[in-house]
Amino acid sequence: MAAKPATKPTATSAPPELPADVREPLDEAITELHDGARVWARLGVGQRAKLLERVRAAVAAVADDWVDAASASKGLGPGHPLRGEEWLSGPYAALGALDGYIATLRALSDGRSPLDRVEIGVAPGGRTRVRAFPTVGMDRILLSGFSGELWLEPGVSADEARAGAGLGQRTPTAEAGVGLVLGAGNITSIPFLDVLYELLAEGRVSILKVNPTQDSVVPVLERAMAPLVELGFVRIVRGGGDVGAYLTQHPQIGHVHITGSATTFDAIVWGTGDEAASRKEANTPRLSVPITAELGGVAPIIVVPGRWTEADLTYQAQHIATMRLHNSGHNCIAGQVVIVSRDWAQRDRFLSELRRAFAAAPERPVWYPHADDRLQAAQAAYPDASWVADRTRALVEVGDRDDPTAIETTEFFAPVLGVVTLSGTGQEFLDAAVEHANDKLAGTLGANVLIDPATEALLGSGFERAIAALRYGGIAINTWTGVLFATPILSWGAFPGATLDDVQSGIGVVHNTLLLDRVERSVMRGPFRPFPRGLAGFFRSRGAAKGTILPKPPWFVDSRTNTDVAAGLTRWHIGHSVPGLLATLTRAMKS
C-alpha cells in the first residue's frame, strides 16, 4: 500500500461543541459516507473507471464556470492577463489526473500492471526510476521538451514496482472507511485532487471541508464531483476552524489529510499552547487516527553558473519571477530563495534582469488572508529590501552582513523573493548549493534547478548525483515545480522521513496516477531555452541538450497569451478538437 501515514494511537479528545444546526448536518454527512464506503467496496475496477469517465464529463461541463469562480475569488476580473493560471491549476490539472487514473484502472481491469507500457530504469543510488511522462505522442507536442520521472525509495526493485502498482485498487473489495480532507485555500484543484487520491489510492471515501477562501468555488466543485456525491463517496462542507476541529475529533473519522500549514497540522495533532507542549513532551498526540499532509516550505531556485546569452539571462529571470509571483506568491511551492554564485561572471547581469522581471510582471491583488502581515514581517526583517508594484512585492538581496534566517526559514506565502550568494563554480558550486538548500532552508517539498545544456554536459554524472542528494519530494530542472504539480501522473508531496513531532513539509504523497508504492520523489525536466532558440536538441530523446518546439510557456506571468493558450490547452483535453488545438498553438507562438 501507500507510504504509511504517521500516527500514535491515543485516547480521542472530546470534539468541540457546535450548535445543533451546524453539528447535525455534519454527522448526517459522515453517516451517509459510511454507507457510501460499503457501496464503493462493491464496485469492480472497471466500474470505477466508468465512474471516473462521468466525473471527467462533469469537470468538462463546468470548466468555464470553474475558472470564472476561481478568478473572481482572487480578484482577477474579466480580461485580466493572468486568468490563465486558473485554467491550468484548476480544470486542466483535474482532467490530467482523471485521465491518468482512468488509464490505471483500465490496465488493472484488463489484468495488466499500470507500468506494463512504461519505461523503467535506474537512478543514482540504485533507485528504480519510472519514466512516466510523456505517456502519449500528443504530450510530446503540447509539452515539447518536458519529461517526468518518479524515483522510488532505495531498495524497491522494478519487479516490485510493477507488482505493487495500483495500491488500493489491487484489493478493491476492502473497506477503508471515511476520511476527512481539509482542503487548501489557494489552488482550486487541490481539494479535488486530494479527494481523488484518497478514493483511488486508499479506497477511502471523504468528507471534504473546504477552506473559507474557496467558499465561492463550492458550487462548481459540487457539480464537478456530482457523480461521486450521488453515490455517497464524497460530501462537501463549509465552515471555519471550529468545524475543522470538530471533524478531526469525530469518532467516525478514520483518517485525516490536510493541505495547509505546519502550524495548523500541529494544532490538529498536538493542540495549542500549554496542551501542545505537554503532549509533545509526553508523546501523546490528541489526534487518534492516521494523518497525511502537504505543508509547503521555502523552495530554493539553484542557478548553476554557465555561459548564458543575453536572451538566456532575460528568459530565466522571467522564469524565476513566475516561480515567485504565480498566484501572487500564495503557493506552497512558490520559489522563495534564489541561490547564485558570487564567482559567476554574469551574476550582476543576471540580477539586473531579475530585478527588471520581478518589477515588470503584471500587477494583481495580494489576496490571501494575512498576506499584508507577511509583507510587513519581510519589511521588518529586511528594511533595505527593494519594493515594487505599489509595495506589494519585495526583492531581498541578502548581503554578506545580512542575516538570511528569515528568508530561509519563513514561508512568506506572499510576493517576497530572496537572493543568497555562495562561492564556487561548476560542481563545487552545485554541491554547495544542494547542501545549503538541504540544511538551511525550511521544508522538503520542492526544489528548482536552472542549468544550461553545455554546463550540464560538462558536469556529466556529477549533475545527477547532485539531484539525488537534494532532499525534496519534487525537483524541477529547467522548469518550475508548479508544472510538476499540474502533471498528476507524477507524485506530489514532501521528501520521506517526516514525523508527527517534526513534520517539515508533510507526510505522504498525492496525485501519482500510476498508483505506485514507496515513491521517494518526482523529477521533472524542461527545456532551458524556448523555441526558436530551443530547437537545437529537439530530436534528442535523452541527454542534457533537451530542446523544444514550444515558445515561452503560458504559465509565465509575462506571457502575452496566458489565458488564451491555457484555455485552449484545457479545451483540447476536453474535446480533442484538432482545429482548436492548431489555433491554440498558433496563439502560443505569440507569447
HELIX and SHEET records of a PDB file:
HELIX    1   1 ALA A   20  ARG A   42  1                                  23    
HELIX    2   2 VAL A   45  SER A   73  1                                  29    
HELIX    3   3 GLY A   84  TRP A   87  1                                   4    
HELIX    4   4 LEU A   88  TYR A   92  3                                   5    
HELIX    5   5 ALA A   93  SER A  109  1                                  17    
HELIX    6   6 PRO A  124  GLY A  126  5                                   3    
HELIX    7   7 GLY A  137  LEU A  142  1                                   6    
HELIX    8   8 ALA A  158  GLY A  164  1                                   7    
HELIX    9   9 LEU A  167  ARG A  170  5                                   4    
HELIX   10  10 SER A  189  ALA A  201  1                                  13    
HELIX   11  11 PRO A  212  VAL A  217  5                                   6    
HELIX   12  12 VAL A  218  ALA A  224  1                                   7    
HELIX   13  13 ALA A  226  GLU A  230  1                                   5    
HELIX   14  14 GLY A  241  THR A  248  1                                   8    
HELIX   15  15 ALA A  262  TRP A  270  1                                   9    
HELIX   16  16 GLY A  273  ALA A  282  1                                  10    
HELIX   17  17 GLU A  310  LEU A  325  1                                  16    
HELIX   18  18 HIS A  326  GLY A  329  5                                   4    
HELIX   19  19 ARG A  347  ALA A  360  1                                  14    
HELIX   20  20 ALA A  371  ALA A  381  1                                  11    
HELIX   21  21 THR A  405  THR A  409  1                                   5    
HELIX   22  22 GLY A  426  LYS A  440  1                                  15    
HELIX   23  23 PRO A  453  LEU A  459  1                                   7    
HELIX   24  24 SER A  461  ALA A  469  1                                   9    
HELIX   25  25 THR A  481  PHE A  485  1                                   5    
HELIX   26  26 ARG A  533  LEU A  535  5                                   3    
HELIX   27  27 ASN A  562  GLY A  575  1                                  14    
HELIX   28  28 VAL A  578  ALA A  588  1                                  11    
SHEET    1   A11 GLU A 119  ALA A 123  0                                        
SHEET    2   A11 ARG A 127  PHE A 133 -1                                        
SHEET    3   A11 SER A 147  LEU A 152 -1                                        
SHEET    4   A11 VAL A 519  ARG A 525 -1                                        
SHEET    5   A11 GLY A 474  ILE A 477  1                                        
SHEET    6   A11 GLY A 446  LEU A 450  1                                        
SHEET    7   A11 ALA A 299  VAL A 303  1                                        
SHEET    8   A11 GLY A 335  SER A 341  1                                        
SHEET    9   A11 VAL A 416  LEU A 422  1                                        
SHEET   10   A11 ARG A 393  GLU A 397  1                                        
SHEET   11   A11 SER A 386  VAL A 388 -1                                        
SHEET    1   B 6 VAL A 234  VAL A 237  0                                        
SHEET    2   B 6 VAL A 205  LYS A 209  1                                        
SHEET    3   B 6 VAL A 178  LEU A 182  1                                        
SHEET    4   B 6 HIS A 255  THR A 259  1                                        
SHEET    5   B 6 ILE A 291  GLU A 294  1                                        
SHEET    6   B 6 GLY A 506  ILE A 507 -1                                        
SHEET    1   C 2 SER A 491  GLY A 493  0                                        
SHEET    2   C 2 VAL A 509  HIS A 511 -1                                        
END                                                                             
